[in-house]
Amino acid sequence: MCSYTVMTCCCCLSLEQGLIIFGILDLICDLLDIFQIHVYFREDDFLNVNLATVDAFGGAIQVAIALADVAFSIVLLVGVKKASSSYVMIWWWWSLLQISWMIFFGLEYLDLYPFNEVDALVGCLVTCLFVYRTVVARSYALSIQSKSCRQPSSNTIYCVI
């Protein structure tokens, strides 16, 4: 089985520090996203523009995903604080789901709209950043598991991975 891991985050930070930074940045971006969606719909209401049902439904989905992302970012931060590989791996699965959404909808966007090199480049860079933070999270979770196997507590009889 092929498994990619890293020893440090961004060449100079520990995996723990890197995940804290990624978690806080993700939390801030998600809260800004929720605010941006709220402002978008408030402006439409203010201008008395009738929202199509599809737009309102799409906005509700965006808010739900952003709220879920806020919750998962908090799970990541709690997992790093408690050194819990299970919490980090919950966030890891959520991040994999986000990456698959980004790839699917990015390809759909490129299929529906004229090709724009800037959009494609930004999309590739953001996807690479998401993949890197996912690798950092998995590496951290594996390092937590290996530490717990090497240093069992007095109550631990077996180490199960």
N, C-alpha and C positions, 0 to 999 in steps of 0.2 A: 504494500500500500504506500502510495506516495504522499508524503506529508511535508508541507513547507512550513518552516519555523524561522524566527529571527531571535537573536540574543538581546538586541537593544532596539529601541525605537528611535528612528531618525539618526542613528549612529552615535548619539551622545546621551540620550535619556534612557532610564530603565524602562522596562515594559510597563511597570506599574504607573510611572509618571506619564508615559505616553498615552496610556489608556485613560488616565484622569483628564488629560488635555483633550483627547478625542471625545470623551464623554461630555465634558463641559461645553466644548464647541458645538457638538451635536445638539445639546440641550438649548443653547442660545439660538442656534439656527432654526430649530423647531419652534421655539417661542416666537421668533420673528416671523416665521412662516404663518403661524396661526394669526398673528397680528395683521400681516399683509392680507390674508384671506378675509379677515374681518373688515378691514378698511375697504377692500375691493367691493364687498357686498354692501357696505354702508354707503359708499359713493353711488352705487346703482340705485339704492333706495332713495337717496337724497335727490338724485336727478329725476326721480319718478320714471325710471326706465323699467319696464316690465321684464323681470328675469324669466328666461325660458326655463321650463321644468328641468331640462338637461343641465343647464348651468347651475341651478340650485342644487340638484342632486350631485353634480360633480364637485361643487363647493363643500357639500356635506361630507363627501368621501375624502376630500383633501384634508378637512379638519379632523376627521376620524383617524386618518393615517398619521397626521402630525401629532395628535394626542397620544396615539399608540407609540409613536417614536419618542415622545417625551417620557412616557412610562418606561420604555425599554432603556432609554439613556439613564434614567434613575436606577434601574436594575443594574446596569453596568457599573455605575459609580458605587452603589452599595456592594456589589460583588468585588470590586477592587478594594474597597475599604475593609471588607470582611475577609479578603483573600479567599473567596468562594469560587471555585472553578465552575460550579453549577450555575451560578448567576451569570458569570461571564459567558458561559456556553449558551445560555438562553439568549443573551444579546447577540452572540455569534450567529445563531440560527436566524434571528431577525435581520441581521445584516446581510446574510446570504439571500434572504428573501428580497431585501431591498435591491441588491445587486442584480438579481434576476429581473425584477421590475424595470430597473434602469436600462438593462440591455434590451428587453422586449419593447418597451415604449420608445426607447431611442431608435431602434430599427424601424418601428412603426412611423415615428416622426420623419425619419429620413425617407421613408417610402411615400408618405403623404405630401410632403412639402418639397420645394426645390432644394437641392443640395446646397448647403452653406458650410464652407470650410471652418469658419469660426465656431459655429454651433457644434459641428462634429468634433473639433479639437477640444473644446471645453467639456463636452460629454465624455470623451475618452479620458481626459485628465481626472474628472470627478469620479468616473468609474474606477480608474487606477487607484485613486486615493481611498475609495471604499474597500477595494480589494486589499490594499496594504493594511488598513486598520483592522480588517477581518483577520489577516494573517497575524498581526500583533496580538489581537485578542486570543486567538487559538494558541499562540506561543505562550502567552501568559497563563492561560488555563492549564496547559501541559506542564509548565514549570511549577505551578501550584500543586498539581497532582504528584509530580515527581518528588517535590519537597515533602509532601505528606507521607509518601511511601518510604522515604529515607529516614524520616524522623517521626515515628509513630508516637502517639501519646500513650500514657500509661493505661488508658482504657481501650486502646486499639489492639485487637488480636490479629486481624488480617488486613491487608491493604488491597482493596478491590479497585481496579481501574475500569 
